[in-house]
Amino acid sequence: MKNLFITTALVIALSFNASANTVTESTTNNTTIHQEKEYKRIDGSEVSQEALQNISKKYGGYSMDEAYVAADGEYKLVLSKDGQKVTALFTAAGEFVKEA
């Protein structure tokens, strides 16, 4: 009887110990890749008329010094006015993206 009691107590103790030591490990790997677009220099006359019309709404009075285009059609233009230069990015349709 004494052995039965000790064996039962031992089994209960081991089962509590086993469940208490269960560890769940979770890891999350986040990888961010930042890739610069590559732009190819083009002649200013190669910028689409639709894009030029939209660009002139924001940068009217500016002259285009340099023009570049990315593979996705995004334009990077170097514009100047009164001796001040600005580099701006536009979608293929001429929608303003940001100044670089």
C-alpha positions as CSV (number, residue, x, y, z in Angstrom):
1,M,0.0,0.0,0.0
2,K,2.9,2.3,0.9
3,N,4.5,1.6,-2.5
4,L,1.3,2.3,-4.3
5,F,1.0,5.7,-2.6
6,I,4.6,6.6,-3.4
7,T,4.3,5.4,-7.0
8,T,1.1,7.5,-7.5
9,A,2.7,10.6,-6.0
10,L,5.8,10.1,-8.1
11,V,3.7,9.8,-11.3
12,I,1.7,12.9,-10.5
13,A,4.8,14.9,-9.6
14,L,6.5,13.9,-12.9
15,S,3.4,14.8,-15.0
16,F,3.2,18.3,-13.4
17,N,6.9,18.8,-13.9
18,A,6.7,17.8,-17.6
19,S,3.8,20.2,-18.3
20,A,5.5,23.0,-16.5
21,N,8.7,22.7,-18.5
22,T,7.0,22.8,-21.9
23,V,8.5,25.8,-23.8
24,T,7.1,27.1,-27.0
25,E,9.7,29.1,-29.0
26,S,8.5,31.2,-31.8
27,T,10.8,33.3,-34.0
28,T,9.9,35.6,-36.7
29,N,12.4,36.7,-39.3
30,N,11.7,39.9,-41.1
31,T,13.8,40.8,-44.0
32,T,13.6,44.2,-45.7
33,I,15.2,44.7,-49.0
34,H,15.7,48.2,-50.3
35,Q,16.6,48.3,-53.9
36,E,17.4,51.5,-55.7
37,K,15.8,52.0,-59.1
38,E,18.1,52.3,-62.0
39,Y,17.4,55.2,-64.3
40,K,18.5,55.5,-67.9
41,R,19.3,59.0,-69.2
42,I,16.9,60.1,-72.0
43,D,16.4,63.1,-74.1
44,G,13.8,65.5,-72.7
45,S,11.7,65.1,-75.9
46,E,11.3,61.4,-75.0
47,V,9.1,62.3,-72.0
48,S,5.5,61.6,-72.9
49,Q,3.2,64.6,-73.7
50,E,0.7,63.4,-71.1
51,A,3.4,63.4,-68.5
52,L,4.7,66.8,-69.5
53,Q,1.2,68.3,-69.2
54,N,0.8,66.9,-65.6
55,I,4.4,67.9,-64.6
56,S,3.8,71.5,-65.8
57,K,0.9,71.8,-63.4
58,K,3.3,71.5,-60.4
59,Y,6.5,72.9,-62.0
60,G,5.2,75.5,-64.4
61,G,8.0,77.9,-65.4
62,Y,10.7,75.4,-64.7
63,S,13.1,74.2,-67.5
64,M,14.1,70.6,-67.8
65,D,17.9,70.1,-67.6
66,E,18.1,66.3,-67.5
67,A,15.6,63.5,-67.9
68,Y,15.9,59.9,-66.8
69,V,13.4,56.9,-67.0
70,A,13.3,53.7,-65.0
71,A,12.2,50.3,-66.3
72,D,8.7,50.8,-64.8
73,G,8.3,54.1,-66.7
74,E,8.9,56.3,-63.7
75,Y,10.6,59.6,-64.6
76,K,13.4,61.4,-62.7
77,L,13.7,64.9,-63.9
78,V,16.2,67.6,-63.0
79,L,14.4,70.9,-63.3
80,S,15.6,74.5,-62.7
81,K,14.1,77.9,-62.2
82,D,15.9,81.1,-61.2
83,G,19.2,79.3,-60.7
84,Q,17.6,76.8,-58.3
85,K,17.7,73.1,-59.3
86,V,15.3,70.4,-58.1
87,T,15.2,66.7,-58.8
88,A,11.7,65.3,-58.9
89,L,10.2,61.9,-59.5
90,F,7.0,61.3,-61.5
91,T,5.0,58.3,-62.6
92,A,4.8,57.3,-66.2
93,A,1.6,59.5,-66.4
94,G,3.4,62.5,-64.9
95,E,1.9,62.2,-61.4
96,F,4.2,63.7,-58.8
97,V,5.9,61.1,-56.6
98,K,8.4,63.0,-54.5
99,E,11.4,65.4,-54.7
100,A,14.7,63.5,-54.4
